[in-house]
Amino acid sequence: MILIYFYPSLVTMLMRSILFVFPLIACASFLDASTLVWDQTEVRIEMGPDEEEVRASFKVTNGGEKVVRIARVESNCGCTNTILNKKILPPGESTEIVAIFSKGKRQGLNRNRLQVYLDSQVDALVTLKMNVQIPALIEARPQIVYWKPESLKSSLPVRLVMDKRYIDQILQIDYDRSRLTVTQEPGDPKKNGAIVLKVEPKDFSKLYRGTITVYGGGPDGRKAEARVHAFVQP
């Protein structure tokens, strides 16, 4: 059997060397990250009602003295894809990250986050923000009206909020007239002139599940619709 004995001073020196290497690596990664200069890290875009996708551009420049390589860009939503023109950035050169947001059936404010990673880093270098506002041409608030056994046997209000740039009138309201009574009241100027629907079941003792569909119209023949779901649980 061969015994190897390490002197305490030698072990201490080795440990100090190892501990010294880790800060150097972390410092090098930090320097790589700090030399990148972005033209912007957050954008806000309002989509038009006929647009299906919008794009945002983020330009980055290598202001350091070393070559930097962007490993990848990750999105927090499948609705947003990215295009990276080039990954390797020599000193003084720039590249562009293009974010493409697809609307689908989304409405309202969509907050998209893009995390950019370098080869030498575990954590994201920067989080780019792409905030997209999708106009709700006509919106029902609330979208569900519900009567339980203990509920008051009375009507419930539904506000119809229209984006007057695109929809300025109610054309038609469809619902089951044998089961519901729906009346329309003029909008309150203090509440953006939103039209109010009063919805009431004709028989609170019968189970009911149905939909009220509101059709709106605006300039240039534009049309939009909103739905209200009504439930009666006797």
C-alpha positions in Angstrom: 0.0 0.0 0.0 1.3 3.4 -0.9 0.3 6.3 1.2 0.4 9.8 -0.2 0.6 12.6 2.3 -0.3 16.2 1.4 1.2 19.0 3.4 -1.5 21.4 4.8 0.2 24.3 3.1 0.0 22.6 -0.3 -3.7 21.8 0.1 -4.4 25.4 1.1 -2.6 26.7 -2.0 -4.6 24.4 -4.3 -7.9 25.4 -2.8 -7.0 29.1 -3.1 -6.1 28.6 -6.8 -9.4 26.9 -7.5 -11.4 29.6 -5.7 -9.5 32.2 -7.6 -10.3 30.7 -11.0 -14.1 30.8 -10.6 -14.2 34.6 -10.1 -12.1 35.0 -13.2 -14.5 33.0 -15.3 -17.5 34.8 -14.0 -15.7 38.2 -14.5 -14.9 37.3 -18.1 -18.6 36.4 -18.8 -19.7 39.7 -17.2 -17.2 41.7 -19.4 -18.5 40.0 -22.5 -22.0 40.9 -21.6 -21.3 44.5 -20.5 -19.6 45.3 -23.8 -22.9 44.8 -25.8 -24.8 47.9 -26.5 -28.5 47.8 -27.4 -30.4 50.4 -29.3 -33.5 49.5 -27.2 -34.6 46.7 -24.9 -38.4 47.4 -24.8 -41.0 48.2 -27.5 -44.7 48.8 -27.4 -46.8 48.3 -30.5 -50.5 48.7 -31.2 -51.8 46.4 -33.8 -54.4 47.5 -36.4 -57.6 45.5 -36.5 -56.7 43.9 -39.9 -53.1 43.0 -38.9 -52.3 39.3 -38.2 -48.7 39.9 -37.2 -46.3 42.7 -36.2 -42.5 42.9 -36.0 -40.1 44.6 -33.6 -36.3 45.1 -34.1 -33.6 45.1 -31.5 -30.1 46.1 -32.6 -27.1 45.2 -30.6 -23.4 46.3 -31.1 -20.3 44.7 -29.7 -18.5 47.7 -28.1 -15.7 45.5 -26.6 -12.4 44.2 -27.8 -13.3 40.5 -28.0 -15.5 38.4 -30.3 -18.9 37.7 -28.7 -21.2 34.9 -29.9 -24.9 34.9 -29.2 -26.0 31.3 -28.5 -29.8 31.6 -28.8 -32.9 33.7 -28.2 -35.8 32.1 -26.2 -39.4 33.4 -26.2 -41.9 33.0 -23.3 -44.7 32.5 -25.8 -45.2 30.3 -28.9 -46.9 33.3 -30.5 -43.6 35.1 -30.9 -40.7 33.9 -33.1 -37.3 35.5 -33.6 -34.8 35.9 -36.5 -31.2 36.5 -35.6 -29.2 37.8 -38.5 -25.8 36.7 -37.3 -24.6 35.1 -34.1 -20.9 36.0 -34.1 -20.0 39.6 -33.4 -16.5 40.8 -33.8 -15.6 44.1 -32.1 -17.5 47.0 -33.5 -20.0 45.0 -35.5 -23.7 44.8 -35.0 -26.6 42.4 -35.5 -30.3 42.6 -35.3 -32.9 40.4 -33.5 -36.3 40.6 -35.2 -39.3 39.5 -33.1 -42.4 38.4 -35.0 -45.7 38.3 -33.0 -48.7 36.4 -34.4 -52.1 37.6 -33.2 -54.2 34.5 -33.5 -57.3 35.0 -31.4 -55.6 37.1 -28.8 -56.9 40.4 -27.5 -55.8 43.1 -25.2 -52.2 43.7 -24.0 -49.8 40.8 -24.7 -46.5 41.0 -22.9 -43.8 39.0 -24.7 -40.3 38.4 -23.3 -37.3 37.4 -25.3 -34.2 36.1 -23.3 -30.8 36.4 -25.1 -28.1 34.0 -24.1 -24.3 34.1 -24.8 -22.1 31.0 -25.3 -20.2 31.7 -22.1 -23.2 32.3 -19.9 -25.8 30.1 -18.1 -28.1 33.0 -17.3 -29.8 35.2 -19.9 -27.7 38.2 -20.9 -30.7 40.4 -21.3 -34.5 40.2 -21.4 -36.1 42.0 -24.4 -39.7 43.2 -24.0 -42.2 43.3 -26.8 -45.6 44.6 -25.6 -48.3 44.3 -28.2 -51.7 46.0 -27.7 -54.5 44.2 -29.7 -57.7 46.3 -30.0 -60.9 44.7 -28.8 -63.3 46.1 -31.3 -66.3 45.2 -29.2 -66.1 43.6 -25.8 -68.7 42.3 -23.3 -68.1 42.9 -19.6 -68.7 40.4 -18.0 -68.7 37.6 -20.6 -70.6 35.3 -18.3 -73.8 35.8 -16.4 -74.9 33.2 -13.9 -77.9 32.6 -11.7 -77.5 30.1 -8.8 -80.4 28.9 -6.6 -79.6 31.5 -4.0 -79.2 34.3 -6.6 -81.7 37.2 -6.7 -84.4 36.6 -9.3 -83.6 39.7 -11.3 -81.7 40.8 -14.4 -77.9 41.2 -14.6 -76.1 44.0 -16.5 -73.6 43.5 -19.3 -71.6 46.4 -20.6 -70.8 46.5 -24.3 -67.5 48.5 -24.7 -66.8 49.5 -28.3 -63.6 50.9 -29.8 -65.2 53.8 -31.5 -62.4 54.1 -34.0 -63.6 50.8 -35.6 -67.0 50.0 -34.2 -69.6 52.6 -33.5 -73.0 50.9 -33.5 -74.8 47.7 -32.5 -76.4 46.1 -35.5 -78.0 43.0 -34.0 -78.4 40.9 -30.9 -79.1 37.2 -31.2 -80.3 35.0 -28.3 -83.0 32.5 -27.4 -86.1 34.7 -27.0 -88.0 31.8 -25.5 -85.7 31.6 -22.5 -84.2 35.0 -22.1 -85.3 38.7 -22.0 -82.6 41.1 -23.2 -83.1 44.8 -23.1 -80.7 47.5 -24.3 -80.1 50.7 -22.4 -78.3 53.8 -23.7 -74.7 54.3 -22.7 -73.5 56.2 -19.7 -71.3 59.1 -20.7 -69.3 58.7 -17.5 -68.4 55.1 -18.5 -67.2 55.8 -22.1 -70.7 55.6 -23.4 -70.8 51.8 -23.1 -74.2 50.3 -23.9 -75.7 48.2 -21.2 -77.7 45.0 -21.8 -80.0 43.8 -19.0 -80.2 40.0 -19.2 -82.9 38.0 -17.3 -84.1 34.4 -17.6 -87.8 34.0 -18.2 -87.9 31.0 -15.9 -85.4 30.7 -13.0 -86.6 27.2 -12.2 -85.3 25.6 -15.4 -81.7 24.7 -16.3 -80.4 26.8 -19.1 -77.1 27.3 -20.9 -77.0 29.6 -23.9 -75.2 32.3 -25.7 -76.0 35.9 -26.5 -74.2 37.1 -29.7 -73.8 40.9 -30.2 -72.9 42.1 -33.7 -71.4 45.6 -34.1 -70.6 47.7 -37.2 -68.4 50.6 -38.1 -66.9 52.7 -40.8 -66.1 51.1 -44.2 -68.4 48.2 -43.5 -66.2 46.8 -40.6 -67.9 44.3 -38.5 -67.2 42.6 -35.2 -69.0 40.5 -32.6 -68.9 39.7 -28.9 -70.5 36.8 -27.0 -72.1 36.5 -23.6 -72.7 33.1 -22.0 -75.7 32.8 -19.8 -76.3 30.0 -17.3 -79.2 29.2 -15.0 -78.7 26.6 -12.3 -82.0 26.0 -10.5 
